[in-house]
Amino acid sequence: MVTLAFLVALEIAARHYGLPGPVTTQAQEVIFAPKSGFLLYASMGLMMVVLTWRQRFIAVGVAAGIDVVIALVRWVADAPVTEGHFFGNGALWVILGVAVIAVTRRTGRERVLLLKGVGLGLLLVAGRKTGDTWLLITSKTRPDVLDQYMANADHALGSPSWAVGRMIEATGPVGARFLDYVYTQLAVAAVLVALYQLRNVAADRRFPGHHLVRTFLVIGLLGPAIYMIFPVVGPIFAYGADGGHWAVANLWPDTPTPIGTPHHMPFDEITPRNCMPSLHTAWATAIFIHSRKGPKFLQYAGAFWLVATLAATLGFGYHYGADLVAGVVFTLTIETGMRAHDRGWDRSGIRLVAYGTAVFALLLVSYRYLSLEMAHYPWVFGPLLILAMGSVIYGYVRTTRRWEPKAAPVPKLEPQPEMA
């Protein structure tokens, strides 16, 4: 009910600005060409964790068949379809079909399990739609941005967006396209990790207490609230060609910004204020954390996706380095809270969540009110930023290791005396 109320509230807010909200855009994808077919199929994959293997093969076949039929109808009708947005309706139809079957043909625990699977799949899609709506709202409600403060603060870290941006430019179009694919398909990578974590749901007839999707959704829910408090558009817009006449100057990625007294700067009503914190960094960090318990292939994939996502967020000029530091702290604090909630709150969990929240708040205050000092004394503030982030990482690793169940020692059997 809380999720539904939140979606309805966002729908109303979007309508206030003359824009379709998350409910409308999701409903449209039942018929019209979906924005992300990969995401819809990934959502169907999550839903299928509650099905048997036979049911999974049937679901995939039905989804593919529906997409083929709809694609043929669009081709015959000469309906306009954006490149890459020609499939995915079938996956959404299958998810909704399973919901109908659960309500009309199943009872008891089996109905509940099927509906939980449907809810899990739809929540992933709803999270994406909710994020898109939030971004539109930030651009409409926050006319001024704080990029000048962030550019100053980023001098403490050596202005990494400028450095990585030049590195990606040197790789040419191949490197840029590869990183762009990694950047845009982050949700698909999350589903792969989640599928491993939920692989036994159909057999156990229940979901584990904590898994990646829960953390993903909470990050997407809380992150945009920080956007409203700390609106930032990013280097490629504030200091690059993509900002047009709203940009301070066309400096990114060739020329680092000059150090000067920062102030709020007006920006257009189109560009999202979605930099602080970097949610792509937050999600990639969550993928990395949850992949640690998987097989070697999944561990390597999680590490690769984290590194590639960090490179893309900086190298495309979407974020400042300070955004990434805040994103890591943000994620570890949320992940600690989710794990503590699952296992039962204790002193260590409460202490680490409080500490992570305090560090995150201190980062925001420092970026806003000490950015000029951070730019003038990078050898002081740069290590302090890394130390603050490192302290949260250390606290998380130390605390969660203590939470891991200890293997009970095998009792040593005493030799029995021989019977006469």
C-alpha positions as CSV (number, residue, x, y, z in Angstrom):
1,M,0.0,0.0,0.0
2,V,2.8,2.4,0.8
3,T,4.5,1.7,-2.6
4,L,1.2,2.3,-4.4
5,A,0.5,5.5,-2.5
6,F,4.0,6.7,-3.4
7,L,3.5,5.9,-7.1
8,V,0.1,7.7,-7.1
9,A,1.7,10.8,-5.4
10,L,4.4,10.9,-8.0
11,E,1.8,10.5,-10.8
12,I,-0.1,13.5,-9.4
13,A,3.1,15.6,-9.0
14,A,4.1,14.8,-12.6
15,R,0.7,15.7,-13.9
16,H,1.0,19.0,-12.1
17,Y,3.8,19.8,-14.5
18,G,2.1,18.5,-17.5
19,L,4.1,15.3,-17.7
20,P,3.1,11.6,-17.6
21,G,3.9,9.9,-14.3
22,P,5.3,6.4,-13.5
23,V,1.8,4.8,-13.6
24,T,0.9,6.2,-17.0
25,T,4.2,5.4,-18.6
26,Q,4.1,1.8,-17.3
27,A,0.5,1.3,-18.5
28,Q,1.5,2.6,-22.0
29,E,4.1,-0.1,-22.4
30,V,1.4,-2.8,-22.4
31,I,0.6,-1.7,-25.9
32,F,3.1,0.9,-27.1
33,A,6.8,0.3,-27.9
34,P,8.5,0.1,-24.5
35,K,11.4,2.3,-23.5
36,S,13.6,-0.5,-22.3
37,G,12.9,-4.1,-23.5
38,F,16.0,-5.4,-21.8
39,L,14.7,-4.2,-18.4
40,L,11.3,-5.7,-19.0
41,Y,12.8,-9.1,-19.8
42,A,15.1,-8.7,-16.8
43,S,12.0,-8.1,-14.7
44,M,10.3,-11.2,-16.1
45,G,13.5,-13.1,-15.2
46,L,13.1,-11.9,-11.6
47,M,9.4,-12.9,-11.6
48,M,10.3,-16.4,-12.9
49,V,12.3,-17.3,-9.8
50,V,9.0,-18.5,-8.3
51,L,8.2,-20.8,-11.3
52,T,9.3,-24.3,-12.1
53,W,11.7,-24.9,-15.0
54,R,8.9,-26.1,-17.3
55,Q,6.8,-22.9,-16.5
56,R,9.9,-20.8,-17.1
57,F,10.4,-22.2,-20.6
58,I,6.7,-21.7,-21.4
59,A,6.9,-18.1,-20.1
60,V,9.9,-17.2,-22.2
61,G,8.3,-18.8,-25.3
62,V,5.0,-16.9,-24.8
63,A,6.8,-13.6,-24.2
64,A,8.9,-14.0,-27.4
65,G,5.9,-15.1,-29.4
66,I,3.9,-12.0,-28.3
67,D,6.8,-9.7,-29.2
68,V,7.0,-11.3,-32.6
69,V,3.3,-10.8,-33.3
70,I,3.3,-7.2,-32.0
71,A,6.4,-6.4,-34.1
72,L,4.7,-7.8,-37.2
73,V,1.6,-5.7,-36.5
74,R,3.6,-2.6,-36.0
75,W,5.5,-3.4,-39.3
76,V,2.3,-3.9,-41.2
77,A,0.8,-0.7,-39.7
78,D,4.0,1.2,-40.4
79,A,4.0,2.3,-36.7
80,P,7.0,4.4,-35.7
81,V,9.4,2.6,-33.4
82,T,12.5,4.1,-31.9
83,E,15.7,2.1,-32.6
84,G,16.2,-0.5,-29.9
85,H,12.6,-0.1,-28.5
86,F,10.9,-2.8,-30.5
87,F,10.5,-5.6,-27.9
88,G,9.5,-6.1,-24.3
89,N,5.7,-5.9,-24.4
90,G,5.6,-9.8,-24.3
91,A,7.6,-9.8,-21.1
92,L,5.2,-7.4,-19.5
93,W,2.2,-9.3,-20.7
94,V,3.6,-12.5,-19.2
95,I,4.2,-10.8,-15.8
96,L,0.6,-9.6,-15.8
97,G,-0.7,-13.0,-16.9
98,V,1.0,-14.7,-14.0
99,A,-0.7,-12.2,-11.7
100,V,-4.1,-13.1,-13.2
101,I,-3.4,-16.9,-12.9
102,A,-2.3,-16.4,-9.3
103,V,-5.5,-14.6,-8.4
104,T,-7.9,-16.8,-10.4
105,R,-6.3,-20.3,-10.4
106,R,-4.1,-20.6,-7.3
107,T,-4.8,-20.5,-3.6
108,G,-2.9,-20.4,-0.3
109,R,0.9,-20.3,-0.2
110,E,1.3,-20.9,-4.0
111,R,-0.8,-17.8,-4.7
112,V,1.2,-15.7,-2.3
113,L,4.5,-16.9,-3.8
114,L,3.4,-16.1,-7.3
115,L,2.1,-12.7,-6.4
116,K,5.4,-12.0,-4.6
117,G,7.3,-12.9,-7.8
118,V,5.0,-10.7,-9.8
119,G,5.5,-7.8,-7.3
120,L,9.3,-8.2,-7.5
121,G,9.3,-8.0,-11.3
122,L,6.9,-5.0,-11.4
123,L,8.8,-3.2,-8.6
124,L,12.0,-3.3,-10.7
125,V,10.2,-1.7,-13.6
126,A,8.3,0.7,-11.4
127,G,11.6,1.8,-9.8
128,R,12.9,2.7,-13.2
129,K,9.8,4.7,-14.1
130,T,9.8,6.4,-10.7
131,G,13.4,7.4,-11.2
132,D,12.5,9.0,-14.6
133,T,9.7,10.9,-13.1
134,W,11.8,12.1,-10.2
135,L,14.4,13.4,-12.7
136,L,11.7,15.4,-14.5
137,I,10.5,16.9,-11.2
138,T,14.0,18.0,-10.1
139,S,14.5,19.9,-13.4
140,K,11.2,21.6,-13.0
141,T,11.4,22.5,-9.2
142,R,15.1,23.3,-8.8
143,P,15.9,26.3,-11.1
144,D,19.3,26.8,-9.4
145,V,22.2,24.3,-9.2
146,L,25.3,24.0,-7.0
147,D,27.8,22.9,-9.6
148,Q,30.2,25.7,-8.9
149,Y,30.5,24.4,-5.3
150,M,31.1,20.9,-6.5
151,A,33.7,21.9,-9.1
152,N,35.6,23.7,-6.3
153,A,35.3,20.7,-3.9
154,D,36.4,18.4,-6.7
155,H,39.8,20.1,-6.8
156,A,40.5,18.3,-3.6
157,L,40.4,15.0,-5.5
158,G,42.3,16.3,-8.5
159,S,39.2,16.9,-10.7
160,P,38.9,13.3,-11.7
161,S,36.1,13.8,-14.2
162,W,38.4,15.9,-16.3
163,A,41.2,13.4,-16.1
164,V,39.0,10.3,-16.9
165,G,37.1,12.3,-19.6
166,R,40.4,12.9,-21.5
167,M,41.3,9.2,-21.1
168,I,38.0,8.0,-22.6
169,E,38.3,10.5,-25.5
170,A,41.7,9.0,-26.2
171,T,40.1,5.5,-26.6
172,G,37.9,6.8,-29.4
173,P,34.3,5.7,-30.2
174,V,34.9,2.0,-29.3
175,G,35.7,2.7,-25.6
176,A,32.9,5.2,-25.3
177,R,30.3,2.9,-26.8
178,F,31.4,0.0,-24.6
179,L,31.3,2.1,-21.4
180,D,27.9,3.6,-22.4
181,Y,26.5,0.1,-22.8
182,V,27.8,-0.9,-19.3
183,Y,26.4,2.4,-17.9
184,T,22.9,2.0,-19.4
185,Q,22.4,-1.7,-18.6
186,L,23.2,-1.5,-14.9
187,A,19.8,-2.9,-13.9
188,V,20.4,-6.0,-16.1
189,A,23.6,-6.6,-14.2
190,A,21.7,-6.3,-10.9
191,V,19.2,-8.9,-12.1
192,L,21.9,-11.4,-12.9
193,V,23.2,-11.1,-9.3
194,A,19.7,-11.2,-7.9
195,L,18.8,-14.3,-9.9
196,Y,21.7,-16.1,-8.3
197,Q,20.6,-15.0,-4.8
198,L,17.0,-16.1,-5.5
199,R,17.8,-19.3,-7.4
200,N,16.3,-21.5,-4.7
201,V,13.0,-19.7,-4.2
202,A,10.9,-22.1,-6.3
203,A,12.3,-25.1,-4.4
204,D,12.2,-23.5,-0.9
205,R,8.8,-21.8,-1.6
206,R,10.0,-18.7,0.1
207,F,12.2,-15.6,-0.5
208,P,15.4,-15.0,1.5
209,G,15.3,-12.3,4.1
210,H,17.6,-9.9,2.3
211,H,18.7,-9.7,-1.4
212,L,20.0,-7.2,-3.9
213,V,16.7,-6.0,-5.2
214,R,15.6,-4.7,-1.8
215,T,18.8,-2.5,-1.6
216,F,18.4,-1.4,-5.2
217,L,14.9,-0.2,-4.6
218,V,15.6,1.6,-1.4
219,I,18.6,3.4,-3.0
220,G,16.3,4.5,-5.8
221,L,13.7,5.7,-3.3
222,L,15.9,7.7,-1.1
223,G,18.4,9.0,-3.6
224,P,16.1,11.5,-5.5
225,A,15.2,13.1,-2.2
226,I,18.9,14.2,-1.9
227,Y,18.7,15.5,-5.4
228,M,16.0,17.9,-4.2
229,I,18.2,19.1,-1.3
230,F,21.5,19.3,-3.3
231,P,20.7,19.9,-7.0
232,V,23.7,19.4,-9.4
233,V,23.7,18.8,-13.1
234,G,27.2,17.6,-13.7
235,P,30.4,18.7,-15.5
236,I,29.3,18.0,-19.1
237,F,26.3,20.4,-18.6
238,A,27.7,23.0,-16.2
239,Y,31.1,23.2,-17.8
240,G,30.7,21.5,-21.2
241,A,29.1,21.8,-24.6
242,D,25.9,20.0,-23.6
243,G,25.0,22.8,-21.3
244,G,24.6,25.3,-24.2
245,H,24.3,28.9,-23.1
246,W,23.5,27.8,-19.5
247,A,27.0,26.5,-19.0
248,V,29.6,28.6,-17.2
249,A,32.1,27.9,-20.0
250,N,33.0,25.1,-22.4
251,L,35.8,23.6,-20.3
252,W,35.1,19.9,-19.9
253,P,37.2,17.8,-20.3
254,D,40.1,19.7,-21.6
255,T,40.5,22.5,-19.0
256,P,39.9,22.1,-15.3
257,T,37.7,24.8,-13.8
258,P,39.4,27.8,-12.2
259,I,39.1,28.2,-8.5
260,G,36.7,31.0,-7.6
261,T,34.0,32.1,-5.1
262,P,31.1,29.8,-5.9
263,H,27.4,30.7,-6.1
264,H,24.1,29.3,-7.1
265,M,23.7,29.3,-10.9
266,P,20.4,29.1,-12.8
267,F,20.0,26.2,-15.3
268,D,17.4,25.1,-17.8
269,E,14.1,23.2,-16.9
270,I,15.1,20.1,-18.9
271,T,18.4,18.8,-17.4
272,P,17.9,16.5,-14.4
273,R,19.7,17.6,-11.1
274,N,20.8,14.0,-10.5
275,C,24.4,14.1,-9.4
276,M,24.5,14.2,-5.6
277,P,24.9,11.4,-4.7
278,S,25.8,9.3,-7.8
279,L,23.2,6.6,-7.8
280,H,24.9,4.7,-10.6
281,T,27.9,4.5,-8.2
282,A,25.6,3.5,-5.4
283,W,23.9,0.7,-7.4
284,A,27.2,-0.5,-8.8
285,T,28.6,-0.7,-5.3
286,A,25.5,-2.7,-4.2
287,I,26.1,-5.1,-7.1
288,F,29.7,-5.5,-6.0
289,I,28.8,-6.2,-2.4
290,H,26.2,-8.8,-3.2
291,S,28.3,-10.5,-5.8
292,R,30.9,-11.3,-3.2
293,K,28.9,-14.4,-2.0
294,G,28.6,-15.8,-5.5
295,P,30.9,-18.0,-7.6
296,K,34.1,-16.6,-9.0
297,F,32.6,-15.6,-12.3
298,L,29.9,-13.5,-10.5
299,Q,32.6,-11.9,-8.2
300,Y,34.7,-10.9,-11.2
301,A,31.6,-9.6,-13.0
302,G,30.6,-7.5,-10.0
303,A,34.1,-6.0,-9.7
304,F,34.2,-5.3,-13.4
305,W,30.8,-3.6,-13.4
306,L,31.8,-1.4,-10.5
307,V,35.1,-0.2,-12.1
308,A,33.4,0.3,-15.5
309,T,30.5,2.2,-14.0
310,L,32.9,4.5,-12.1
311,A,34.8,5.1,-15.3
312,A,31.7,5.9,-17.2
313,T,30.1,8.2,-14.6
314,L,33.3,10.3,-14.5
315,G,34.5,9.9,-18.1
316,F,31.2,11.0,-19.7
317,G,31.1,14.1,-17.5
318,Y,27.9,13.0,-15.7
319,H,29.4,13.3,-12.2
320,Y,32.1,14.9,-10.1
321,G,34.5,12.8,-8.1
322,A,32.9,14.1,-4.9
323,D,29.6,12.6,-6.0
324,L,31.1,9.1,-6.2
325,V,32.5,9.4,-2.6
326,A,29.1,10.4,-1.3
327,G,27.5,7.5,-3.4
328,V,29.7,4.9,-1.7
329,V,28.9,6.2,1.8
330,F,25.2,6.4,0.9
331,T,25.1,2.8,-0.3
332,L,27.0,1.2,2.6
333,T,24.7,3.1,5.1
334,I,21.6,1.8,3.4
335,E,23.0,-1.8,3.0
336,T,23.8,-1.8,6.7
337,G,20.3,-0.7,7.6
338,M,18.7,-3.4,5.3
339,R,20.9,-6.1,6.8
340,A,20.3,-5.0,10.4
341,H,16.6,-4.9,9.8
342,D,16.6,-8.4,8.4
343,R,18.7,-9.9,11.3
344,G,17.4,-7.7,14.1
345,W,18.8,-4.4,15.1
346,D,21.7,-4.5,17.6
347,R,24.1,-1.9,18.9
348,S,26.7,-2.4,16.1
349,G,24.0,-2.0,13.4
350,I,22.6,1.1,14.9
351,R,26.0,2.6,15.5
352,L,27.2,2.0,11.9
353,V,24.0,3.4,10.3
354,A,24.2,6.5,12.5
355,Y,27.9,6.9,11.7
356,G,27.3,6.5,7.9
357,T,24.5,9.0,8.0
358,A,26.6,11.5,9.9
359,V,29.5,11.1,7.4
360,F,27.2,11.5,4.5
361,A,25.6,14.7,6.0
362,L,29.1,16.0,6.8
363,L,30.1,15.5,3.1
364,L,27.1,17.5,1.9
365,V,27.8,20.3,4.4
366,S,31.5,20.4,3.4
367,Y,30.7,20.5,-0.3
368,R,28.3,23.4,0.2
369,Y,30.1,25.5,2.8
370,L,33.8,24.6,2.6
371,S,34.3,24.1,-1.2
372,L,36.6,27.1,-1.6
373,E,38.8,25.9,1.3
374,M,38.8,22.4,-0.2
375,A,40.0,23.8,-3.5
376,H,42.8,25.9,-2.0
377,Y,44.0,23.0,0.3
378,P,43.6,19.8,-1.7
379,W,46.4,18.0,0.1
380,V,44.5,18.4,3.3
381,F,40.9,17.9,2.2
382,G,41.6,15.2,-0.4
383,P,42.9,12.7,2.0
384,L,40.2,13.6,4.5
385,L,37.5,12.8,2.0
386,I,39.1,9.4,1.2
387,L,39.6,8.8,4.9
388,A,35.9,9.5,5.6
389,M,34.8,7.1,2.9
390,G,37.4,4.5,3.9
391,S,36.2,4.7,7.5
392,V,32.7,3.8,6.5
393,I,34.0,1.0,4.3
394,Y,36.1,-0.4,7.1
395,G,33.2,-0.2,9.6
396,Y,30.9,-2.0,7.1
397,V,33.3,-4.8,6.5
398,R,34.1,-5.2,10.2
399,T,30.5,-5.2,11.3
400,T,29.1,-7.5,8.6
401,R,31.9,-10.0,9.2
402,R,30.8,-10.3,12.8
403,W,27.3,-10.9,11.6
404,E,28.2,-13.8,9.4
405,P,27.1,-17.2,10.9
406,K,30.0,-19.1,12.4
407,A,30.4,-22.7,11.4
408,A,29.9,-25.0,14.4
409,P,32.8,-27.2,15.1
410,V,32.2,-30.9,14.5
411,P,32.2,-32.7,17.8
412,K,35.0,-35.2,18.2
413,L,33.7,-38.7,19.0
414,E,35.2,-40.6,21.8
415,P,36.3,-44.1,20.9
416,Q,33.9,-46.6,22.2
417,P,35.2,-49.6,24.2
418,E,35.0,-52.9,22.4
419,M,32.4,-55.2,23.6
420,A,33.5,-58.5,24.8
